[in-house]
Amino acid sequence: MRNDFFLVLKMSLISILFMYALALYKFNFDFSKVSLLVTLKWFPLILVLLLFCFYLSKNMKNK
């Protein structure tokens, strides 16, 4: 259970980093136009969605 949570936490951090990289790519890697704090505001939503998807798939495998 604990390892599962850390796996989901790691996946959500990686997805936040990809979102930040895509935003930087969109603005030609101009760091003044892309705020990390604006990107981090999506972290709770991504964490909850990944937890839901992870445990849903885990429950479907057990059936």
HTML snippet that shows the backbone in 3Dmol.js (N, CA, C, O; Angstrom):
<script src="https://3Dmol.org/build/3Dmol-min.js"></script>
<div id="view" style="width:600px;height:400px;position:relative"></div>
<script>
const pdb = `
ATOM      1  N   MET A   1       0.827  -1.196   0.000  1.00  0.00           N
ATOM      2  CA  MET A   1       0.000   0.000   0.000  1.00  0.00           C
ATOM      3  C   MET A   1       0.870   1.257   0.000  1.00  0.00           C
ATOM      4  O   MET A   1       0.604   2.213  -0.728  1.00  0.00           O
ATOM      5  N   ARG A   2       1.903   1.235   0.823  1.00  0.00           N
ATOM      6  CA  ARG A   2       2.786   2.395   0.916  1.00  0.00           C
ATOM      7  C   ARG A   2       3.564   2.583  -0.379  1.00  0.00           C
ATOM      8  O   ARG A   2       3.729   3.708  -0.851  1.00  0.00           O
ATOM      9  N   ASN A   3       4.039   1.487  -0.950  1.00  0.00           N
ATOM     10  CA  ASN A   3       4.775   1.572  -2.208  1.00  0.00           C
ATOM     11  C   ASN A   3       3.878   2.072  -3.332  1.00  0.00           C
ATOM     12  O   ASN A   3       4.330   2.794  -4.220  1.00  0.00           O
ATOM     13  N   ASP A   4       2.610   1.686  -3.289  1.00  0.00           N
ATOM     14  CA  ASP A   4       1.666   2.140  -4.307  1.00  0.00           C
ATOM     15  C   ASP A   4       1.496   3.657  -4.253  1.00  0.00           C
ATOM     16  O   ASP A   4       1.464   4.325  -5.287  1.00  0.00           O
ATOM     17  N   PHE A   5       1.390   4.186  -3.046  1.00  0.00           N
ATOM     18  CA  PHE A   5       1.222   5.632  -2.913  1.00  0.00           C
ATOM     19  C   PHE A   5       2.442   6.373  -3.435  1.00  0.00           C
ATOM     20  O   PHE A   5       2.306   7.387  -4.121  1.00  0.00           O
ATOM     21  N   PHE A   6       3.630   5.878  -3.118  1.00  0.00           N
ATOM     22  CA  PHE A   6       4.837   6.543  -3.600  1.00  0.00           C
ATOM     23  C   PHE A   6       4.979   6.418  -5.114  1.00  0.00           C
ATOM     24  O   PHE A   6       5.525   7.312  -5.761  1.00  0.00           O
ATOM     25  N   LEU A   7       4.498   5.332  -5.674  1.00  0.00           N
ATOM     26  CA  LEU A   7       4.502   5.186  -7.128  1.00  0.00           C
ATOM     27  C   LEU A   7       3.581   6.222  -7.772  1.00  0.00           C
ATOM     28  O   LEU A   7       3.945   6.835  -8.776  1.00  0.00           O
ATOM     29  N   VAL A   8       2.402   6.418  -7.207  1.00  0.00           N
ATOM     30  CA  VAL A   8       1.466   7.410  -7.730  1.00  0.00           C
ATOM     31  C   VAL A   8       2.023   8.819  -7.534  1.00  0.00           C
ATOM     32  O   VAL A   8       1.874   9.668  -8.413  1.00  0.00           O
ATOM     33  N   LEU A   9       2.655   9.073  -6.406  1.00  0.00           N
ATOM     34  CA  LEU A   9       3.267  10.376  -6.157  1.00  0.00           C
ATOM     35  C   LEU A   9       4.365  10.662  -7.172  1.00  0.00           C
ATOM     36  O   LEU A   9       4.467  11.777  -7.684  1.00  0.00           O
ATOM     37  N   LYS A  10       5.183   9.662  -7.462  1.00  0.00           N
ATOM     38  CA  LYS A  10       6.248   9.827  -8.450  1.00  0.00           C
ATOM     39  C   LYS A  10       5.669  10.067  -9.839  1.00  0.00           C
ATOM     40  O   LYS A  10       6.179  10.901 -10.588  1.00  0.00           O
ATOM     41  N   MET A  11       4.620   9.349 -10.185  1.00  0.00           N
ATOM     42  CA  MET A  11       3.988   9.532 -11.492  1.00  0.00           C
ATOM     43  C   MET A  11       3.380  10.925 -11.623  1.00  0.00           C
ATOM     44  O   MET A  11       3.447  11.531 -12.692  1.00  0.00           O
ATOM     45  N   SER A  12       2.790  11.434 -10.550  1.00  0.00           N
ATOM     46  CA  SER A  12       2.192  12.765 -10.624  1.00  0.00           C
ATOM     47  C   SER A  12       3.264  13.845 -10.720  1.00  0.00           C
ATOM     48  O   SER A  12       3.069  14.843 -11.412  1.00  0.00           O
ATOM     49  N   LEU A  13       4.385  13.663 -10.042  1.00  0.00           N
ATOM     50  CA  LEU A  13       5.487  14.621 -10.170  1.00  0.00           C
ATOM     51  C   LEU A  13       6.061  14.613 -11.577  1.00  0.00           C
ATOM     52  O   LEU A  13       6.390  15.669 -12.119  1.00  0.00           O
ATOM     53  N   ILE A  14       6.183  13.451 -12.164  1.00  0.00           N
ATOM     54  CA  ILE A  14       6.690  13.356 -13.537  1.00  0.00           C
ATOM     55  C   ILE A  14       5.726  14.023 -14.504  1.00  0.00           C
ATOM     56  O   ILE A  14       6.157  14.703 -15.435  1.00  0.00           O
ATOM     57  N   SER A  15       4.429  13.839 -14.298  1.00  0.00           N
ATOM     58  CA  SER A  15       3.462  14.471 -15.202  1.00  0.00           C
ATOM     59  C   SER A  15       3.469  15.990 -15.044  1.00  0.00           C
ATOM     60  O   SER A  15       3.280  16.705 -16.028  1.00  0.00           O
ATOM     61  N   ILE A  16       3.683  16.501 -13.826  1.00  0.00           N
ATOM     62  CA  ILE A  16       3.802  17.951 -13.623  1.00  0.00           C
ATOM     63  C   ILE A  16       5.037  18.481 -14.340  1.00  0.00           C
ATOM     64  O   ILE A  16       4.991  19.548 -14.952  1.00  0.00           O
ATOM     65  N   LEU A  17       6.141  17.742 -14.268  1.00  0.00           N
ATOM     66  CA  LEU A  17       7.353  18.173 -14.970  1.00  0.00           C
ATOM     67  C   LEU A  17       7.148  18.183 -16.479  1.00  0.00           C
ATOM     68  O   LEU A  17       7.640  19.082 -17.161  1.00  0.00           O
ATOM     69  N   PHE A  18       6.432  17.205 -17.007  1.00  0.00           N
ATOM     70  CA  PHE A  18       6.131  17.198 -18.439  1.00  0.00           C
ATOM     71  C   PHE A  18       5.234  18.374 -18.821  1.00  0.00           C
ATOM     72  O   PHE A  18       5.418  18.974 -19.880  1.00  0.00           O
ATOM     73  N   MET A  19       4.272  18.705 -17.971  1.00  0.00           N
ATOM     74  CA  MET A  19       3.426  19.869 -18.248  1.00  0.00           C
ATOM     75  C   MET A  19       4.256  21.143 -18.289  1.00  0.00           C
ATOM     76  O   MET A  19       4.051  21.994 -19.153  1.00  0.00           O
ATOM     77  N   TYR A  20       5.191  21.274 -17.357  1.00  0.00           N
ATOM     78  CA  TYR A  20       6.060  22.452 -17.309  1.00  0.00           C
ATOM     79  C   TYR A  20       6.957  22.503 -18.541  1.00  0.00           C
ATOM     80  O   TYR A  20       7.167  23.572 -19.114  1.00  0.00           O
ATOM     81  N   ALA A  21       7.485  21.355 -18.947  1.00  0.00           N
ATOM     82  CA  ALA A  21       8.333  21.311 -20.141  1.00  0.00           C
ATOM     83  C   ALA A  21       7.539  21.665 -21.396  1.00  0.00           C
ATOM     84  O   ALA A  21       8.049  22.366 -22.270  1.00  0.00           O
ATOM     85  N   LEU A  22       6.310  21.194 -21.495  1.00  0.00           N
ATOM     86  CA  LEU A  22       5.478  21.542 -22.645  1.00  0.00           C
ATOM     87  C   LEU A  22       5.128  23.027 -22.663  1.00  0.00           C
ATOM     88  O   LEU A  22       5.087  23.643 -23.728  1.00  0.00           O
ATOM     89  N   ALA A  23       4.878  23.601 -21.492  1.00  0.00           N
ATOM     90  CA  ALA A  23       4.601  25.039 -21.435  1.00  0.00           C
ATOM     91  C   ALA A  23       5.838  25.837 -21.830  1.00  0.00           C
ATOM     92  O   ALA A  23       5.732  26.845 -22.529  1.00  0.00           O
ATOM     93  N   LEU A  24       7.005  25.389 -21.387  1.00  0.00           N
ATOM     94  CA  LEU A  24       8.240  26.061 -21.793  1.00  0.00           C
ATOM     95  C   LEU A  24       8.460  25.942 -23.289  1.00  0.00           C
ATOM     96  O   LEU A  24       8.891  26.900 -23.930  1.00  0.00           O
ATOM     97  N   TYR A  25       8.172  24.788 -23.850  1.00  0.00           N
ATOM     98  CA  TYR A  25       8.325  24.581 -25.290  1.00  0.00           C
ATOM     99  C   TYR A  25       7.385  25.499 -26.074  1.00  0.00           C
ATOM    100  O   TYR A  25       7.754  26.038 -27.117  1.00  0.00           O
ATOM    101  N   LYS A  26       6.178  25.666 -25.559  1.00  0.00           N
ATOM    102  CA  LYS A  26       5.200  26.514 -26.248  1.00  0.00           C
ATOM    103  C   LYS A  26       5.671  27.966 -26.299  1.00  0.00           C
ATOM    104  O   LYS A  26       5.425  28.662 -27.284  1.00  0.00           O
ATOM    105  N   PHE A  27       6.340  28.426 -25.252  1.00  0.00           N
ATOM    106  CA  PHE A  27       6.814  29.808 -25.187  1.00  0.00           C
ATOM    107  C   PHE A  27       8.307  29.919 -25.491  1.00  0.00           C
ATOM    108  O   PHE A  27       8.974  30.832 -25.005  1.00  0.00           O
ATOM    109  N   ASN A  28       8.829  28.995 -26.291  1.00  0.00           N
ATOM    110  CA  ASN A  28      10.226  29.016 -26.759  1.00  0.00           C
ATOM    111  C   ASN A  28      11.235  29.082 -25.612  1.00  0.00           C
ATOM    112  O   ASN A  28      12.244  29.783 -25.698  1.00  0.00           O
ATOM    113  N   PHE A  29      10.954  28.354 -24.556  1.00  0.00           N
ATOM    114  CA  PHE A  29      11.822  28.227 -23.386  1.00  0.00           C
ATOM    115  C   PHE A  29      12.154  29.577 -22.756  1.00  0.00           C
ATOM    116  O   PHE A  29      13.263  29.792 -22.267  1.00  0.00           O
ATOM    117  N   ASP A  30      11.186  30.471 -22.777  1.00  0.00           N
ATOM    118  CA  ASP A  30      11.318  31.762 -22.105  1.00  0.00           C
ATOM    119  C   ASP A  30      10.782  31.596 -20.684  1.00  0.00           C
ATOM    120  O   ASP A  30       9.571  31.558 -20.468  1.00  0.00           O
ATOM    121  N   PHE A  31      11.698  31.499 -19.716  1.00  0.00           N
ATOM    122  CA  PHE A  31      11.312  31.206 -18.337  1.00  0.00           C
ATOM    123  C   PHE A  31      10.513  32.339 -17.702  1.00  0.00           C
ATOM    124  O   PHE A  31       9.805  32.117 -16.720  1.00  0.00           O
ATOM    125  N   SER A  32      10.616  33.540 -18.242  1.00  0.00           N
ATOM    126  CA  SER A  32       9.868  34.656 -17.657  1.00  0.00           C
ATOM    127  C   SER A  32       8.378  34.573 -17.979  1.00  0.00           C
ATOM    128  O   SER A  32       7.567  35.165 -17.267  1.00  0.00           O
ATOM    129  N   LYS A  33       8.003  33.853 -19.031  1.00  0.00           N
ATOM    130  CA  LYS A  33       6.592  33.736 -19.416  1.00  0.00           C
ATOM    131  C   LYS A  33       5.891  32.553 -18.756  1.00  0.00           C
ATOM    132  O   LYS A  33       4.662  32.513 -18.709  1.00  0.00           O
ATOM    133  N   VAL A  34       6.655  31.592 -18.246  1.00  0.00           N
ATOM    134  CA  VAL A  34       6.064  30.384 -17.661  1.00  0.00           C
ATOM    135  C   VAL A  34       6.383  30.358 -16.170  1.00  0.00           C
ATOM    136  O   VAL A  34       7.546  30.392 -15.770  1.00  0.00           O
ATOM    137  N   SER A  35       5.342  30.296 -15.364  1.00  0.00           N
ATOM    138  CA  SER A  35       5.513  30.262 -13.912  1.00  0.00           C
ATOM    139  C   SER A  35       5.363  28.829 -13.406  1.00  0.00           C
ATOM    140  O   SER A  35       4.416  28.126 -13.759  1.00  0.00           O
ATOM    141  N   LEU A  36       6.298  28.419 -12.589  1.00  0.00           N
ATOM    142  CA  LEU A  36       6.231  27.080 -12.009  1.00  0.00           C
ATOM    143  C   LEU A  36       5.069  26.971 -11.027  1.00  0.00           C
ATOM    144  O   LEU A  36       4.459  25.909 -10.898  1.00  0.00           O
ATOM    145  N   LEU A  37       4.763  28.064 -10.337  1.00  0.00           N
ATOM    146  CA  LEU A  37       3.662  28.032  -9.369  1.00  0.00           C
ATOM    147  C   LEU A  37       2.311  27.831 -10.045  1.00  0.00           C
ATOM    148  O   LEU A  37       1.431  27.171  -9.492  1.00  0.00           O
ATOM    149  N   VAL A  38       2.145  28.390 -11.226  1.00  0.00           N
ATOM    150  CA  VAL A  38       0.894  28.184 -11.960  1.00  0.00           C
ATOM    151  C   VAL A  38       0.776  26.723 -12.371  1.00  0.00           C
ATOM    152  O   VAL A  38      -0.317  26.157 -12.353  1.00  0.00           O
ATOM    153  N   THR A  39       1.892  26.113 -12.738  1.00  0.00           N
ATOM    154  CA  THR A  39       1.883  24.702 -13.109  1.00  0.00           C
ATOM    155  C   THR A  39       1.620  23.824 -11.887  1.00  0.00           C
ATOM    156  O   THR A  39       0.919  22.817 -11.986  1.00  0.00           O
ATOM    157  N   LEU A  40       2.172  24.196 -10.749  1.00  0.00           N
ATOM    158  CA  LEU A  40       2.002  23.387  -9.537  1.00  0.00           C
ATOM    159  C   LEU A  40       0.589  23.438  -8.966  1.00  0.00           C
ATOM    160  O   LEU A  40       0.226  22.592  -8.149  1.00  0.00           O
ATOM    161  N   LYS A  41      -0.209  24.412  -9.382  1.00  0.00           N
ATOM    162  CA  LYS A  41      -1.582  24.455  -8.854  1.00  0.00           C
ATOM    163  C   LYS A  41      -2.402  23.262  -9.326  1.00  0.00           C
ATOM    164  O   LYS A  41      -3.431  22.949  -8.728  1.00  0.00           O
ATOM    165  N   TRP A  42      -1.964  22.593 -10.389  1.00  0.00           N
ATOM    166  CA  TRP A  42      -2.663  21.418 -10.904  1.00  0.00           C
ATOM    167  C   TRP A  42      -2.239  20.130 -10.203  1.00  0.00           C
ATOM    168  O   TRP A  42      -2.821  19.077 -10.464  1.00  0.00           O
ATOM    169  N   PHE A  43      -1.240  20.185  -9.319  1.00  0.00           N
ATOM    170  CA  PHE A  43      -0.724  18.977  -8.677  1.00  0.00           C
ATOM    171  C   PHE A  43      -1.788  18.211  -7.884  1.00  0.00           C
ATOM    172  O   PHE A  43      -1.874  16.992  -8.037  1.00  0.00           O
ATOM    173  N   PRO A  44      -2.599  18.861  -7.047  1.00  0.00           N
ATOM    174  CA  PRO A  44      -3.600  18.075  -6.298  1.00  0.00           C
ATOM    175  C   PRO A  44      -4.592  17.342  -7.201  1.00  0.00           C
ATOM    176  O   PRO A  44      -4.960  16.199  -6.926  1.00  0.00           O
ATOM    177  N   LEU A  45      -5.017  17.994  -8.264  1.00  0.00           N
ATOM    178  CA  LEU A  45      -5.955  17.353  -9.185  1.00  0.00           C
ATOM    179  C   LEU A  45      -5.313  16.153  -9.870  1.00  0.00           C
ATOM    180  O   LEU A  45      -5.934  15.096  -9.982  1.00  0.00           O
ATOM    181  N   ILE A  46      -4.091  16.309 -10.322  1.00  0.00           N
ATOM    182  CA  ILE A  46      -3.395  15.200 -10.986  1.00  0.00           C
ATOM    183  C   ILE A  46      -3.162  14.056 -10.010  1.00  0.00           C
ATOM    184  O   ILE A  46      -3.301  12.889 -10.375  1.00  0.00           O
ATOM    185  N   LEU A  47      -2.807  14.383  -8.771  1.00  0.00           N
ATOM    186  CA  LEU A  47      -2.581  13.348  -7.761  1.00  0.00           C
ATOM    187  C   LEU A  47      -3.859  12.553  -7.501  1.00  0.00           C
ATOM    188  O   LEU A  47      -3.819  11.324  -7.445  1.00  0.00           O
ATOM    189  N   VAL A  48      -4.977  13.231  -7.344  1.00  0.00           N
ATOM    190  CA  VAL A  48      -6.243  12.546  -7.079  1.00  0.00           C
ATOM    191  C   VAL A  48      -6.661  11.699  -8.279  1.00  0.00           C
ATOM    192  O   VAL A  48      -7.107  10.564  -8.112  1.00  0.00           O
ATOM    193  N   LEU A  49      -6.519  12.241  -9.479  1.00  0.00           N
ATOM    194  CA  LEU A  49      -6.891  11.477 -10.671  1.00  0.00           C
ATOM    195  C   LEU A  49      -6.017  10.242 -10.852  1.00  0.00           C
ATOM    196  O   LEU A  49      -6.518   9.174 -11.201  1.00  0.00           O
ATOM    197  N   LEU A  50      -4.722  10.381 -10.618  1.00  0.00           N
ATOM    198  CA  LEU A  50      -3.846   9.221 -10.747  1.00  0.00           C
ATOM    199  C   LEU A  50      -4.109   8.184  -9.660  1.00  0.00           C
ATOM    200  O   LEU A  50      -4.038   6.982  -9.918  1.00  0.00           O
ATOM    201  N   LEU A  51      -4.412   8.642  -8.443  1.00  0.00           N
ATOM    202  CA  LEU A  51      -4.774   7.694  -7.381  1.00  0.00           C
ATOM    203  C   LEU A  51      -6.038   6.926  -7.753  1.00  0.00           C
ATOM    204  O   LEU A  51      -6.107   5.710  -7.581  1.00  0.00           O
ATOM    205  N   PHE A  52      -7.025   7.637  -8.259  1.00  0.00           N
ATOM    206  CA  PHE A  52      -8.275   6.995  -8.664  1.00  0.00           C
ATOM    207  C   PHE A  52      -8.031   5.974  -9.772  1.00  0.00           C
ATOM    208  O   PHE A  52      -8.515   4.845  -9.696  1.00  0.00           O
ATOM    209  N   CYS A  53      -7.290   6.366 -10.788  1.00  0.00           N
ATOM    210  CA  CYS A  53      -7.019   5.450 -11.909  1.00  0.00           C
ATOM    211  C   CYS A  53      -6.191   4.249 -11.463  1.00  0.00           C
ATOM    212  O   CYS A  53      -6.437   3.126 -11.902  1.00  0.00           O
ATOM    213  N   PHE A  54      -5.217   4.484 -10.598  1.00  0.00           N
ATOM    214  CA  PHE A  54      -4.355   3.403 -10.141  1.00  0.00           C
ATOM    215  C   PHE A  54      -5.144   2.377  -9.335  1.00  0.00           C
ATOM    216  O   PHE A  54      -5.031   1.175  -9.579  1.00  0.00           O
ATOM    217  N   TYR A  55      -5.943   2.844  -8.375  1.00  0.00           N
ATOM    218  CA  TYR A  55      -6.691   1.903  -7.545  1.00  0.00           C
ATOM    219  C   TYR A  55      -7.850   1.266  -8.302  1.00  0.00           C
ATOM    220  O   TYR A  55      -8.237   0.138  -7.999  1.00  0.00           O
ATOM    221  N   LEU A  56      -8.399   1.962  -9.268  1.00  0.00           N
ATOM    222  CA  LEU A  56      -9.428   1.362 -10.104  1.00  0.00           C
ATOM    223  C   LEU A  56      -8.850   0.222 -10.939  1.00  0.00           C
ATOM    224  O   LEU A  56      -9.454  -0.846 -11.040  1.00  0.00           O
ATOM    225  N   SER A  57      -7.697   0.446 -11.527  1.00  0.00           N
ATOM    226  CA  SER A  57      -7.072  -0.624 -12.313  1.00  0.00           C
ATOM    227  C   SER A  57      -6.623  -1.778 -11.421  1.00  0.00           C
ATOM    228  O   SER A  57      -6.670  -2.938 -11.829  1.00  0.00           O
ATOM    229  N   LYS A  58      -6.190  -1.459 -10.212  1.00  0.00           N
ATOM    230  CA  LYS A  58      -5.778  -2.513  -9.284  1.00  0.00           C
ATOM    231  C   LYS A  58      -6.975  -3.371  -8.871  1.00  0.00           C
ATOM    232  O   LYS A  58      -6.858  -4.592  -8.768  1.00  0.00           O
ATOM    233  N   ASN A  59      -8.119  -2.736  -8.634  1.00  0.00           N
ATOM    234  CA  ASN A  59      -9.324  -3.487  -8.271  1.00  0.00           C
ATOM    235  C   ASN A  59      -9.847  -4.302  -9.439  1.00  0.00           C
ATOM    236  O   ASN A  59     -10.376  -5.394  -9.235  1.00  0.00           O
ATOM    237  N   MET A  60      -9.713  -3.803 -10.642  1.00  0.00           N
ATOM    238  CA  MET A  60     -10.187  -4.544 -11.813  1.00  0.00           C
ATOM    239  C   MET A  60      -9.311  -5.762 -12.088  1.00  0.00           C
ATOM    240  O   MET A  60      -9.798  -6.763 -12.613  1.00  0.00           O
ATOM    241  N   LYS A  61      -8.035  -5.692 -11.745  1.00  0.00           N
ATOM    242  CA  LYS A  61      -7.148  -6.846 -11.920  1.00  0.00           C
ATOM    243  C   LYS A  61      -7.494  -7.953 -10.938  1.00  0.00           C
ATOM    244  O   LYS A  61      -7.364  -9.133 -11.262  1.00  0.00           O
ATOM    245  N   ASN A  62      -7.933  -7.582  -9.739  1.00  0.00           N
ATOM    246  CA  ASN A  62      -8.250  -8.577  -8.714  1.00  0.00           C
ATOM    247  C   ASN A  62      -9.548  -9.319  -8.999  1.00  0.00           C
ATOM    248  O   ASN A  62      -9.760 -10.401  -8.452  1.00  0.00           O
ATOM    249  N   LYS A  63     -10.412  -8.778  -9.830  1.00  0.00           N
ATOM    250  CA  LYS A  63     -11.700  -9.439 -10.101  1.00  0.00           C
ATOM    251  C   LYS A  63     -11.584 -10.483 -11.157  1.00  0.00           C
ATOM    252  O   LYS A  63     -12.575 -11.128 -11.500  1.00  0.00           O
TER     253      LYS A  63
END
`;
const viewer = $3Dmol.createViewer("view");
viewer.addModel(pdb, "pdb");
viewer.setStyle({}, {cartoon: {color: "spectrum"}});
viewer.zoomTo();
viewer.render();
</script>
